[in-house]
């Protein structure tokens, strides 16, 4: 949880107001998944565009994984998570 959310929680507590829905229903994320989200946001600009955004090309994911020094298994995981997003 970021500083903004922590400040919102504190303000709601002090003012005895309900927490915003986005904080009440925030997903539980596992530690370590930020690498996949960061990769997705950085590689998102590599999509071909036309009537809609296409998939992120596999070669850009591979290049990104190489720059991070990921193993073959980690690169496969990166491909999986980016495709799911």
Secondary structure as GFF3:
##gff-version 3
##sequence-region A 1 85
A	DSSP	alpha_helix	3	15	.	.	.	ID=ss1
A	DSSP	alpha_helix	21	24	.	.	.	ID=ss2
A	DSSP	alpha_helix	34	43	.	.	.	ID=ss3
A	DSSP	three_ten_helix	44	46	.	.	.	ID=ss4
A	DSSP	alpha_helix	58	68	.	.	.	ID=ss5
A	DSSP	alpha_helix	72	84	.	.	.	ID=ss6
###
